[in-house]
Amino acid sequence: MNYRIGRVAMYLLFVMGAMLLYSTLSRIIFGVPINWVLEMSQFMLSAYYLVGGAYALQMDQHVRMDLFYGRLDARRRAVTDAFTILFVIFFLVVLLVGGISSTNYAIQYNQRNYTAWSPLLWPIKVVMTIGVFLMLLQCISTFIKDIAIARGKPIA
């Protein structure tokens, strides 16, 4: 699931680029600034990195500090990853609880952003909460795989 969603999320950069190009051209050619584009591009960038984070973890593409990590054998790397991912899981659980609360608030009170465009905030909050949830699921999957590798019985 994360693979497919991550592949779709990659194309959000092209959509965001097209929107920003449209905004720039409308300002230069017609002299008409478009207020909603900046905000919408910020929403899309948030969706991109939150929904795409689980895909990056699944593909093992996150940045690491390889000063010591690269010198470890596969089992020690798995132990290190299993230990450190517990902190990430804790953080994501806290983030998920806050995201659910914030999303619920935005839906309940019809929350809008305080700008001239004044968009509803619940759609992006839903996407952000789903992204955090997907990342949490991927971290749990990675944790289980790391434990298996550390025990000498890798999961394919």
TIMARNU-635726 format. One record per residue: residue number from 0; x, y, z of N, C-alpha, C, CB in turn. Coordinates in Angstrom, 2 decimals. Glycine has a CB too. Layout:
N
+-------+---------+---------+---------+---------+---------+---------+---------+---------+---------+---------+---------+---------+
! volum !     n.X !     n.Y !     n.Z !    ca.X !    ca.Y !    ca.Z !     c.X !     c.Y !     c.Z !    cb.X !    cb.Y !    cb.Z !
+-------+---------+---------+---------+---------+---------+---------+---------+---------+---------+---------+---------+---------+
!   NUM !       X !       Y !       Z !       X !       Y !       Z !       X !       Y !       Z !       X !       Y !       Z !
...
+-------+---------+---------+---------+---------+---------+---------+---------+---------+---------+---------+---------+---------+
END
This chain:
156
+-------+---------+---------+---------+---------+---------+---------+---------+---------+---------+---------+---------+---------+
! volum !     n.X !     n.Y !     n.Z !    ca.X !    ca.Y !    ca.Z !     c.X !     c.Y !     c.Z !    cb.X !    cb.Y !    cb.Z !
+-------+---------+---------+---------+---------+---------+---------+---------+---------+---------+---------+---------+---------+
!     0 !    0.83 !   -1.19 !    0.00 !    0.00 !    0.00 !    0.00 !    0.88 !    1.26 !    0.00 !   -0.95 !   -0.01 !    1.22 !
!     1 !    1.91 !    1.27 !    0.88 !    2.79 !    2.44 !    0.92 !    3.53 !    2.64 !   -0.39 !    3.79 !    2.30 !    2.06 !
!     2 !    3.85 !    1.55 !   -1.06 !    4.55 !    1.66 !   -2.34 !    3.70 !    2.40 !   -3.36 !    4.93 !    0.27 !   -2.86 !
!     3 !    2.45 !    1.99 !   -3.47 !    1.56 !    2.61 !   -4.46 !    1.26 !    4.07 !   -4.11 !    0.25 !    1.82 !   -4.58 !
!     4 !    0.96 !    4.31 !   -2.85 !    0.66 !    5.68 !   -2.42 !    1.89 !    6.57 !   -2.60 !    0.20 !    5.70 !   -0.94 !
!     5 !    3.07 !    6.04 !   -2.29 !    4.30 !    6.80 !   -2.45 !    4.60 !    7.15 !   -3.90 !    5.46 !    6.03 !   -1.88 !
!     6 !    4.29 !    6.21 !   -4.79 !    4.50 !    6.47 !   -6.22 !    3.57 !    7.58 !   -6.71 !    4.27 !    5.19 !   -7.05 !
!     7 !    2.34 !    7.59 !   -6.22 !    1.39 !    8.66 !   -6.58 !    1.86 !    9.98 !   -5.99 !   -0.05 !    8.32 !   -6.09 !
!     8 !    2.34 !    9.94 !   -4.75 !    2.79 !   11.17 !   -4.07 !    3.95 !   11.84 !   -4.79 !    3.19 !   10.86 !   -2.63 !
!     9 !    4.78 !   11.03 !   -5.45 !    5.92 !   11.61 !   -6.17 !    5.46 !   12.61 !   -7.23 !    6.74 !   10.51 !   -6.83 !
!    10 !    4.31 !   12.38 !   -7.82 !    3.82 !   13.25 !   -8.88 !    3.24 !   14.55 !   -8.35 !    2.80 !   12.53 !   -9.70 !
!    11 !    3.04 !   14.65 !   -7.05 !    2.56 !   15.91 !   -6.48 !    3.54 !   17.05 !   -6.72 !    2.30 !   15.75 !   -4.98 !
!    12 !    4.83 !   16.72 !   -6.82 !    5.82 !   17.77 !   -7.11 !    5.58 !   18.40 !   -8.47 !    7.23 !   17.20 !   -7.04 !
!    13 !    5.18 !   17.59 !   -9.45 !    4.91 !   18.14 !  -10.78 !    3.66 !   19.01 !  -10.77 !    4.75 !   17.00 !  -11.80 !
!    14 !    2.65 !   18.58 !  -10.03 !    1.42 !   19.38 !   -9.91 !    1.75 !   20.71 !   -9.22 !    0.33 !   18.60 !   -9.12 !
!    15 !    2.53 !   20.63 !   -8.15 !    2.90 !   21.83 !   -7.42 !    3.74 !   22.76 !   -8.30 !    3.68 !   21.47 !   -6.14 !
!    16 !    4.66 !   22.19 !   -9.06 !    5.46 !   23.00 !   -9.99 !    4.61 !   23.68 !  -11.04 !    6.51 !   22.14 !  -10.66 !
!    17 !    3.62 !   22.96 !  -11.56 !    2.72 !   23.55 !  -12.56 !    1.90 !   24.69 !  -11.96 !    1.78 !   22.48 !  -13.13 !
!    18 !    1.44 !   24.51 !  -10.74 !    0.67 !   25.58 !  -10.08 !    1.53 !   26.81 !   -9.87 !    0.11 !   25.10 !   -8.73 !
!    19 !    2.76 !   26.62 !   -9.41 !    3.64 !   27.76 !   -9.17 !    4.02 !   28.45 !  -10.48 !    4.91 !   27.32 !   -8.44 !
!    20 !    4.20 !   27.67 !  -11.54 !    4.48 !   28.25 !  -12.86 !    3.27 !   29.07 !  -13.34 !    4.82 !   27.14 !  -13.89 !
!    21 !    2.08 !   28.53 !  -13.16 !    0.85 !   29.25 !  -13.52 !    0.75 !   30.56 !  -12.76 !   -0.39 !   28.37 !  -13.24 !
!    22 !    1.04 !   30.52 !  -11.48 !    0.99 !   31.73 !  -10.66 !    2.00 !   32.76 !  -11.14 !    1.25 !   31.39 !   -9.18 !
!    23 !    3.19 !   32.32 !  -11.44 !    4.25 !   33.23 !  -11.91 !    3.87 !   33.86 !  -13.24 !    5.59 !   32.48 !  -12.04 !
!    24 !    3.39 !   33.02 !  -14.16 !    3.02 !   33.55 !  -15.49 !    1.84 !   34.49 !  -15.40 !    2.69 !   32.40 !  -16.44 !
!    25 !    0.86 !   34.20 !  -14.54 !   -0.28 !   35.10 !  -14.42 !    0.13 !   36.44 !  -13.83 !   -1.37 !   34.47 !  -13.57 !
!    26 !    1.12 !   36.41 !  -12.96 !    1.60 !   37.67 !  -12.37 !    2.40 !   38.46 !  -13.39 !    2.45 !   37.40 !  -11.11 !
!    27 !    3.26 !   37.78 !  -14.16 !    4.12 !   38.48 !  -15.12 !    3.33 !   38.94 !  -16.34 !    5.27 !   37.56 !  -15.56 !
!    28 !    2.54 !   38.06 !  -16.92 !    1.85 !   38.38 !  -18.17 !    0.62 !   39.26 !  -17.94 !    1.44 !   37.09 !  -18.88 !
!    29 !   -0.21 !   38.88 !  -16.99 !   -1.48 !   39.59 !  -16.80 !   -1.44 !   40.59 !  -15.64 !   -2.58 !   38.60 !  -16.56 !
!    30 !   -0.38 !   40.53 !  -14.83 !   -0.27 !   41.44 !  -13.70 !   -1.26 !   41.12 !  -12.59 !   -0.48 !   42.84 !  -14.15 !
!    31 !   -1.74 !   39.88 !  -12.57 !   -2.74 !   39.47 !  -11.59 !   -2.12 !   38.42 !  -10.66 !   -4.02 !   38.91 !  -12.30 !
!    32 !   -1.88 !   38.79 !   -9.42 !   -1.36 !   37.77 !   -8.49 !   -2.48 !   36.80 !   -8.07 !   -0.73 !   38.44 !   -7.24 !
!    33 !   -2.14 !   35.56 !   -7.92 !   -3.11 !   34.55 !   -7.51 !   -2.76 !   34.13 !   -6.09 !   -3.11 !   33.30 !   -8.49 !
!    34 !   -3.62 !   34.50 !   -5.16 !   -3.33 !   34.29 !   -3.74 !   -3.37 !   32.84 !   -3.31 !   -4.30 !   35.06 !   -2.92 !
!    35 !   -4.23 !   32.04 !   -3.88 !   -4.42 !   30.69 !   -3.39 !   -3.28 !   29.75 !   -3.74 !   -5.70 !   30.14 !   -3.94 !
!    36 !   -2.47 !   30.09 !   -4.73 !   -1.45 !   29.16 !   -5.21 !   -0.37 !   28.90 !   -4.15 !   -0.80 !   29.69 !   -6.47 !
!    37 !    0.09 !   29.92 !   -3.49 !    1.14 !   29.74 !   -2.48 !    0.66 !   28.82 !   -1.36 !    1.58 !   31.09 !   -1.90 !
!    38 !   -0.56 !   29.06 !   -0.91 !   -1.10 !   28.24 !    0.17 !   -1.33 !   26.80 !   -0.29 !   -2.41 !   28.84 !    0.68 !
!    39 !   -1.87 !   26.65 !   -1.48 !   -2.12 !   25.31 !   -2.00 !   -0.83 !   24.56 !   -2.22 !   -2.92 !   25.39 !   -3.30 !
!    40 !    0.21 !   25.25 !   -2.65 !    1.50 !   24.58 !   -2.84 !    2.10 !   24.16 !   -1.49 !    2.48 !   25.50 !   -3.61 !
!    41 !    1.88 !   24.95 !   -0.46 !    2.33 !   24.54 !    0.87 !    1.58 !   23.30 !    1.34 !    2.14 !   25.69 !    1.88 !
!    42 !    0.27 !   23.25 !    1.09 !   -0.52 !   22.07 !    1.44 !   -0.01 !   20.84 !    0.68 !   -2.02 !   22.30 !    1.14 !
!    43 !    0.27 !   21.01 !   -0.60 !    0.72 !   19.89 !   -1.42 !    2.11 !   19.41 !   -0.99 !    0.75 !   20.29 !   -2.90 !
!    44 !    2.97 !   20.34 !   -0.61 !    4.29 !   19.94 !   -0.14 !    4.19 !   19.17 !    1.17 !    5.19 !   21.17 !    0.04 !
!    45 !    3.29 !   19.60 !    2.04 !    3.07 !   18.87 !    3.29 !    2.56 !   17.46 !    3.01 !    2.07 !   19.62 !    4.19 !
!    46 !    1.61 !   17.35 !    2.10 !    1.09 !   16.04 !    1.72 !    2.19 !   15.19 !    1.11 !   -0.09 !   16.18 !    0.74 !
!    47 !    3.02 !   15.80 !    0.29 !    4.11 !   15.08 !   -0.39 !    5.07 !   14.44 !    0.61 !    4.88 !   16.03 !   -1.31 !
!    48 !    5.56 !   15.21 !    1.55 !    6.57 !   14.62 !    2.44 !    5.96 !   13.75 !    3.53 !    7.39 !   15.71 !    3.08 !
!    49 !    4.72 !   14.02 !    3.94 !    4.12 !   13.17 !    4.96 !    3.61 !   11.84 !    4.40 !    2.98 !   13.91 !    5.64 !
!    50 !    3.01 !   11.88 !    3.23 !    2.54 !   10.65 !    2.61 !    3.71 !    9.89 !    1.98 !    1.45 !   10.95 !    1.56 !
!    51 !    4.69 !   10.62 !    1.46 !    5.84 !    9.98 !    0.84 !    6.87 !    9.46 !    1.81 !    6.49 !   10.93 !   -0.08 !
!    52 !    6.79 !    9.85 !    3.08 !    7.76 !    9.40 !    4.07 !    7.75 !    7.90 !    4.28 !    7.51 !   10.08 !    5.38 !
!    53 !    6.58 !    7.30 !    4.29 !    6.47 !    5.85 !    4.47 !    7.08 !    5.12 !    3.28 !    4.99 !    5.44 !    4.65 !
!    54 !    6.89 !    5.66 !    2.09 !    7.48 !    5.08 !    0.89 !    9.01 !    5.15 !    0.96 !    6.97 !    5.81 !   -0.37 !
!    55 !    9.53 !    6.28 !    1.39 !   10.98 !    6.44 !    1.51 !   11.55 !    5.45 !    2.53 !   11.34 !    7.88 !    1.91 !
!    56 !   10.85 !    5.23 !    3.62 !   11.29 !    4.27 !    4.62 !   11.23 !    2.86 !    4.06 !   10.45 !    4.37 !    5.89 !
!    57 !   10.19 !    2.54 !    3.34 !   10.04 !    1.22 !    2.76 !   11.16 !    0.93 !    1.76 !    8.69 !    1.09 !    2.07 !
!    58 !   11.54 !    1.93 !    0.99 !   12.60 !    1.77 !   -0.01 !   14.00 !    1.96 !    0.59 !   12.40 !    2.77 !   -1.14 !
!    59 !   14.06 !    2.19 !    1.91 !   15.32 !    2.41 !    2.63 !   16.10 !    3.60 !    2.04 !   16.19 !    1.13 !    2.57 !
!    60 !   15.39 !    4.69 !    1.82 !   15.98 !    5.87 !    1.21 !   16.14 !    7.05 !    2.16 !   15.14 !    6.30 !    0.05 !
!    61 !   15.88 !    6.84 !    3.45 !   16.07 !    7.92 !    4.41 !   17.56 !    8.17 !    4.62 !   15.39 !    7.60 !    5.75 !
!    62 !   17.90 !    9.36 !    4.98 !   19.29 !    9.74 !    5.21 !   19.75 !    9.16 !    6.54 !   19.46 !   11.29 !    5.19 !
!    63 !   20.96 !    8.63 !    6.55 !   21.54 !    8.09 !    7.78 !   22.89 !    8.72 !    8.02 !   21.67 !    6.54 !    7.70 !
!    64 !   23.31 !    8.67 !    9.24 !   24.64 !    9.09 !    9.63 !   25.53 !    7.86 !    9.54 !   24.67 !    9.73 !   11.08 !
!    65 !   26.23 !    7.69 !    8.45 !   26.97 !    6.45 !    8.18 !   28.39 !    6.43 !    8.73 !   27.02 !    6.22 !    6.72 !
!    66 !   28.73 !    7.32 !    9.62 !   30.07 !    7.35 !   10.16 !   30.43 !    6.03 !   10.83 !   30.21 !    8.50 !   11.15 !
!    67 !   29.55 !    5.52 !   11.67 !   29.78 !    4.24 !   12.34 !   28.87 !    3.15 !   11.78 !   29.56 !    4.38 !   13.84 !
!    68 !   27.69 !    3.51 !   11.40 !   26.67 !    2.57 !   10.96 !   27.15 !    1.73 !    9.77 !   25.40 !    3.33 !   10.59 !
!    69 !   27.82 !    2.34 !    8.82 !   28.28 !    1.63 !    7.63 !   29.30 !    0.56 !    7.91 !   28.84 !    2.60 !    6.66 !
!    70 !   29.97 !    0.64 !    9.02 !   31.00 !   -0.34 !    9.38 !   30.45 !   -1.56 !   10.12 !   32.05 !    0.31 !   10.24 !
!    71 !   29.19 !   -1.49 !   10.51 !   28.58 !   -2.60 !   11.25 !   28.14 !   -3.71 !   10.31 !   27.38 !   -2.10 !   12.07 !
!    72 !   28.13 !   -4.94 !   10.83 !   27.61 !   -6.04 !   10.04 !   26.07 !   -5.97 !   10.04 !   28.10 !   -7.42 !   10.59 !
!    73 !   25.44 !   -6.82 !    9.25 !   23.98 !   -6.75 !    9.05 !   23.21 !   -6.92 !   10.37 !   23.53 !   -7.81 !    8.05 !
!    74 !   23.66 !   -7.82 !   11.23 !   22.94 !   -8.05 !   12.49 !   23.04 !   -6.85 !   13.42 !   23.50 !   -9.29 !   13.20 !
!    75 !   24.22 !   -6.26 !   13.52 !   24.37 !   -5.09 !   14.39 !   23.61 !   -3.88 !   13.85 !   25.86 !   -4.74 !   14.56 !
!    76 !   23.57 !   -3.76 !   12.53 !   22.77 !   -2.69 !   11.94 !   21.30 !   -2.89 !   12.28 !   22.96 !   -2.64 !   10.41 !
!    77 !   20.83 !   -4.12 !   12.21 !   19.44 !   -4.42 !   12.52 !   19.13 !   -4.12 !   13.98 !   19.12 !   -5.90 !   12.20 !
!    78 !   20.06 !   -4.45 !   14.88 !   19.85 !   -4.15 !   16.31 !   19.81 !   -2.64 !   16.51 !   20.99 !   -4.78 !   17.18 !
!    79 !   20.72 !   -1.93 !   15.88 !   20.75 !   -0.47 !   15.98 !   19.46 !    0.13 !   15.43 !   21.97 !    0.11 !   15.23 !
!    80 !   19.03 !   -0.35 !   14.27 !   17.79 !    0.16 !   13.67 !   16.58 !   -0.15 !   14.54 !   17.60 !   -0.44 !   12.28 !
!    81 !   16.53 !   -1.37 !   15.08 !   15.39 !   -1.76 !   15.93 !   15.33 !   -0.90 !   17.18 !   15.49 !   -3.25 !   16.32 !
!    82 !   16.48 !   -0.58 !   17.74 !   16.51 !    0.27 !   18.94 !   16.08 !    1.70 !   18.61 !   17.91 !    0.27 !   19.56 !
!    83 !   16.65 !    2.26 !   17.57 !   16.37 !    3.67 !   17.26 !   14.97 !    3.88 !   16.72 !   17.38 !    4.19 !   16.27 !
!    84 !   14.43 !    2.87 !   16.03 !   13.09 !    3.05 !   15.47 !   12.02 !    3.09 !   16.55 !   12.78 !    1.94 !   14.48 !
!    85 !   12.34 !    2.58 !   17.74 !   11.40 !    2.68 !   18.85 !   11.13 !    4.14 !   19.21 !   11.94 !    1.93 !   20.09 !
!    86 !   12.15 !    4.97 !   19.13 !   11.97 !    6.41 !   19.38 !   11.10 !    7.05 !   18.30 !   13.35 !    7.12 !   19.44 !
!    87 !   11.31 !    6.61 !   17.05 !   10.50 !    7.13 !   15.94 !    9.04 !    6.70 !   16.12 !   11.05 !    6.62 !   14.58 !
!    88 !    8.83 !    5.45 !   16.51 !    7.47 !    4.96 !   16.73 !    6.79 !    5.75 !   17.84 !    7.48 !    3.45 !   17.08 !
!    89 !    7.49 !    5.99 !   18.92 !    6.93 !    6.79 !   20.01 !    6.54 !    8.18 !   19.51 !    7.93 !    6.90 !   21.16 !
!    90 !    7.44 !    8.82 !   18.78 !    7.18 !   10.15 !   18.24 !    5.96 !   10.13 !   17.31 !    8.41 !   10.67 !   17.49 !
!    91 !    5.88 !    9.11 !   16.45 !    4.77 !    9.04 !   15.51 !    3.43 !    8.78 !   16.21 !    5.03 !    7.94 !   14.48 !
!    92 !    3.45 !    8.00 !   17.30 !    2.22 !    7.78 !   18.06 !    1.74 !    9.10 !   18.66 !    2.45 !    6.73 !   19.18 !
!    93 !    2.66 !    9.86 !   19.24 !    2.29 !   11.17 !   19.80 !    1.78 !   12.09 !   18.68 !    3.51 !   11.82 !   20.52 !
!    94 !    2.46 !   12.09 !   17.55 !    2.05 !   12.91 !   16.41 !    0.68 !   12.48 !   15.88 !    3.09 !   12.83 !   15.30 !
!    95 !    0.44 !   11.18 !   15.85 !   -0.84 !   10.66 !   15.38 !   -1.99 !   11.07 !   16.30 !   -0.79 !    9.14 !   15.25 !
!    96 !   -1.77 !   10.96 !   17.60 !   -2.80 !   11.36 !   18.56 !   -3.12 !   12.86 !   18.40 !   -2.34 !   11.06 !   20.02 !
!    97 !   -2.08 !   13.66 !   18.28 !   -2.28 !   15.10 !   18.06 !   -2.93 !   15.39 !   16.72 !   -0.95 !   15.84 !   18.15 !
!    98 !   -2.56 !   14.63 !   15.70 !   -3.15 !   14.81 !   14.37 !   -4.63 !   14.47 !   14.34 !   -2.42 !   13.97 !   13.36 !
!    99 !   -4.99 !   13.39 !   15.02 !   -6.40 !   13.00 !   15.09 !   -7.20 !   14.08 !   15.83 !   -6.56 !   11.63 !   15.79 !
!   100 !   -6.65 !   14.56 !   16.94 !   -7.32 !   15.61 !   17.71 !   -7.48 !   16.88 !   16.89 !   -6.53 !   15.90 !   18.99 !
!   101 !   -6.44 !   17.27 !   16.20 !   -6.47 !   18.49 !   15.40 !   -7.43 !   18.35 !   14.22 !   -5.07 !   18.84 !   14.90 !
!   102 !   -7.43 !   17.18 !   13.59 !   -8.33 !   16.93 !   12.47 !   -9.78 !   16.94 !   12.94 !   -8.00 !   15.59 !   11.80 !
!   103 !  -10.03 !   16.31 !   14.07 !  -11.38 !   16.28 !   14.63 !  -11.86 !   17.70 !   14.93 !  -11.41 !   15.42 !   15.91 !
!   104 !  -10.98 !   18.52 !   15.49 !  -11.32 !   19.92 !   15.77 !  -11.65 !   20.67 !   14.48 !  -10.15 !   20.61 !   16.51 !
!   105 !  -10.81 !   20.47 !   13.46 !  -11.01 !   21.18 !   12.19 !  -12.33 !   20.80 !   11.54 !   -9.85 !   20.89 !   11.24 !
!   106 !  -12.70 !   19.53 !   11.64 !  -13.97 !   19.08 !   11.07 !  -15.14 !   19.61 !   11.89 !  -14.02 !   17.54 !   10.99 !
!   107 !  -15.04 !   19.48 !   13.20 !  -16.13 !   19.86 !   14.09 !  -16.46 !   21.35 !   14.00 !  -15.79 !   19.50 !   15.52 !
!   108 !  -15.44 !   22.19 !   13.94 !  -15.65 !   23.64 !   13.95 !  -15.47 !   24.30 !   12.59 !  -14.71 !   24.27 !   14.93 !
!   109 !  -15.38 !   23.47 !   11.53 !  -15.25 !   24.03 !   10.18 !  -14.09 !   25.01 !   10.09 !  -16.56 !   24.72 !    9.76 !
!   110 !  -12.95 !   24.62 !   10.64 !  -11.78 !   25.49 !   10.75 !  -11.27 !   25.93 !    9.38 !  -10.67 !   24.78 !   11.53 !
!   111 !  -10.96 !   27.19 !    9.27 !  -10.40 !   27.76 !    8.05 !   -9.08 !   28.45 !    8.37 !  -11.41 !   28.75 !    7.40 !
!   112 !   -8.26 !   28.60 !    7.36 !   -7.00 !   29.31 !    7.52 !   -7.26 !   30.82 !    7.53 !   -5.99 !   28.93 !    6.40 !
!   113 !   -6.44 !   31.55 !    8.24 !   -6.64 !   33.00 !    8.38 !   -5.92 !   33.75 !    7.28 !   -6.16 !   33.48 !    9.75 !
!   114 !   -6.36 !   33.56 !    6.06 !   -5.79 !   34.27 !    4.91 !   -6.94 !   34.79 !    4.05 !   -4.84 !   33.34 !    4.07 !
!   115 !   -6.58 !   35.50 !    2.99 !   -7.62 !   36.04 !    2.09 !   -8.38 !   34.91 !    1.40 !   -6.98 !   36.97 !    1.04 !
!   116 !   -7.69 !   33.83 !    1.08 !   -8.34 !   32.69 !    0.42 !   -9.21 !   31.91 !    1.39 !   -7.28 !   31.76 !   -0.19 !
!   117 !   -8.78 !   31.79 !    2.61 !   -9.52 !   31.15 !    3.70 !   -9.99 !   29.73 !    3.39 !  -10.69 !   31.99 !    4.05 !
!   118 !   -9.04 !   28.82 !    3.04 !   -9.47 !   27.45 !    2.73 !   -9.81 !   26.66 !    3.99 !   -8.37 !   26.73 !    1.94 !
!   119 !  -10.64 !   25.66 !    3.80 !  -10.91 !   24.72 !    4.89 !   -9.63 !   23.96 !    5.21 !  -12.06 !   23.74 !    4.52 !
!   120 !   -9.39 !   23.71 !    6.48 !   -8.16 !   23.03 !    6.87 !   -8.32 !   21.53 !    7.06 !   -7.64 !   23.62 !    8.13 !
!   121 !   -9.56 !   21.04 !    7.18 !   -9.70 !   19.63 !    7.46 !   -9.19 !   18.71 !    6.35 !  -11.13 !   19.33 !    7.72 !
!   122 !   -9.27 !   19.06 !    5.04 !   -8.74 !   18.13 !    4.04 !   -7.24 !   17.88 !    4.19 !   -9.03 !   18.65 !    2.65 !
!   123 !   -6.47 !   18.94 !    4.40 !   -5.03 !   18.74 !    4.53 !   -4.69 !   18.06 !    5.85 !   -4.28 !   20.07 !    4.42 !
!   124 !   -5.47 !   18.33 !    6.88 !   -5.22 !   17.67 !    8.16 !   -5.53 !   16.18 !    8.08 !   -6.06 !   18.32 !    9.27 !
!   125 !   -6.53 !   15.82 !    7.31 !   -6.84 !   14.40 !    7.10 !   -5.68 !   13.73 !    6.37 !   -8.16 !   14.23 !    6.30 !
!   126 !   -5.19 !   14.37 !    5.31 !   -4.07 !   13.81 !    4.55 !   -2.83 !   13.69 !    5.43 !   -3.77 !   14.70 !    3.31 !
!   127 !   -2.57 !   14.71 !    6.23 !   -1.40 !   14.67 !    7.12 !   -1.53 !   13.55 !    8.15 !   -1.22 !   16.03 !    7.83 !
!   128 !   -2.70 !   13.36 !    8.71 !   -2.91 !   12.31 !    9.70 !   -2.77 !   10.94 !    9.06 !   -4.29 !   12.46 !   10.36 !
!   129 !   -3.29 !   10.77 !    7.85 !   -3.13 !    9.51 !    7.13 !   -1.65 !    9.25 !    6.85 !   -3.93 !    9.52 !    5.81 !
!   130 !   -0.92 !   10.29 !    6.46 !    0.51 !   10.15 !    6.21 !    1.28 !    9.70 !    7.45 !    1.08 !   11.46 !    5.71 !
!   131 !    0.95 !   10.27 !    8.59 !    1.60 !    9.87 !    9.85 !    1.24 !    8.43 !   10.18 !    1.18 !   10.81 !   11.01 !
!   132 !   -0.02 !    8.05 !    9.97 !   -0.45 !    6.67 !   10.23 !    0.28 !    5.68 !    9.33 !   -1.97 !    6.55 !   10.03 !
!   133 !    0.41 !    6.01 !    8.04 !    1.14 !    5.13 !    7.12 !    2.61 !    5.00 !    7.52 !    1.03 !    5.66 !    5.69 !
!   134 !    3.19 !    6.10 !    7.95 !    4.58 !    6.07 !    8.40 !    4.72 !    5.19 !    9.64 !    5.08 !    7.49 !    8.70 !
!   135 !    3.76 !    5.28 !   10.55 !    3.76 !    4.46 !   11.75 !    3.67 !    2.98 !   11.38 !    2.60 !    4.85 !   12.68 !
!   136 !    2.78 !    2.64 !   10.47 !    2.67 !    1.25 !   10.03 !    3.97 !    0.75 !    9.40 !    1.52 !    1.09 !    9.03 !
!   137 !    4.59 !    1.61 !    8.59 !    5.84 !    1.21 !    7.95 !    6.95 !    1.05 !    8.97 !    6.25 !    2.23 !    6.89 !
!   138 !    6.98 !    1.89 !    9.99 !    7.99 !    1.76 !   11.06 !    7.80 !    0.46 !   11.83 !    7.91 !    2.96 !   12.01 !
!   139 !    6.57 !    0.09 !   12.10 !    6.30 !   -1.17 !   12.80 !    6.77 !   -2.35 !   11.94 !    4.79 !   -1.31 !   13.14 !
!   140 !    6.48 !   -2.29 !   10.65 !    6.95 !   -3.32 !    9.73 !    8.47 !   -3.41 !    9.70 !    6.42 !   -3.05 !    8.32 !
!   141 !    9.12 !   -2.26 !    9.64 !   10.58 !   -2.22 !    9.64 !   11.14 !   -2.76 !   10.95 !   11.08 !   -0.79 !    9.41 !
!   142 !   10.51 !   -2.42 !   12.06 !   10.93 !   -2.91 !   13.37 !   10.87 !   -4.44 !   13.41 !   10.06 !   -2.31 !   14.49 !
!   143 !    9.79 !   -5.02 !   12.92 !    9.65 !   -6.48 !   12.92 !   10.71 !   -7.12 !   12.04 !    8.24 !   -6.89 !   12.44 !
!   144 !   10.98 !   -6.53 !   10.88 !   12.03 !   -7.06 !    9.99 !   13.40 !   -6.96 !   10.64 !   12.02 !   -6.32 !    8.65 !
!   145 !   13.67 !   -5.85 !   11.33 !   14.96 !   -5.69 !   11.99 !   15.15 !   -6.70 !   13.12 !   15.09 !   -4.27 !   12.55 !
!   146 !   14.09 !   -6.96 !   13.88 !   14.16 !   -7.97 !   14.93 !   14.46 !   -9.33 !   14.33 !   12.86 !   -8.02 !   15.74 !
!   147 !   13.82 !   -9.65 !   13.23 !   14.06 !  -10.94 !   12.55 !   15.51 !  -11.05 !   12.08 !   13.11 !  -11.10 !   11.37 !
!   148 !   16.04 !   -9.98 !   11.51 !   17.44 !   -9.99 !   11.04 !   18.37 !  -10.13 !   12.23 !   17.77 !   -8.70 !   10.24 !
!   149 !   18.09 !   -9.42 !   13.32 !   18.94 !   -9.49 !   14.51 !   18.94 !  -10.91 !   15.10 !   18.46 !   -8.48 !   15.57 !
!   150 !   17.85 !  -11.62 !   14.95 !   17.76 !  -13.00 !   15.45 !   18.36 !  -14.00 !   14.47 !   16.29 !  -13.36 !   15.72 !
!   151 !   18.77 !  -13.53 !   13.28 !   19.36 !  -14.42 !   12.29 !   18.36 !  -15.12 !   11.40 !   20.17 !  -15.43 !   12.97 !
!   152 !   17.10 !  -14.66 !   11.41 !   16.04 !  -15.26 !   10.59 !   15.33 !  -14.16 !    9.80 !   15.03 !  -16.05 !   11.48 !
!   153 !   16.01 !  -13.62 !    8.76 !   15.42 !  -12.49 !    8.03 !   14.10 !  -12.85 !    7.36 !   16.39 !  -11.99 !    6.99 !
!   154 !   13.21 !  -11.86 !    7.29 !   11.94 !  -11.97 !    6.61 !   12.13 !  -11.45 !    5.20 !   10.81 !  -11.21 !    7.36 !
!   155 !   11.67 !  -12.18 !    4.23 !   11.87 !  -11.77 !    2.83 !   11.09 !  -10.54 !    2.47 !   11.48 !  -12.88 !    1.91 !
+-------+---------+---------+---------+---------+---------+---------+---------+---------+---------+---------+---------+---------+
END
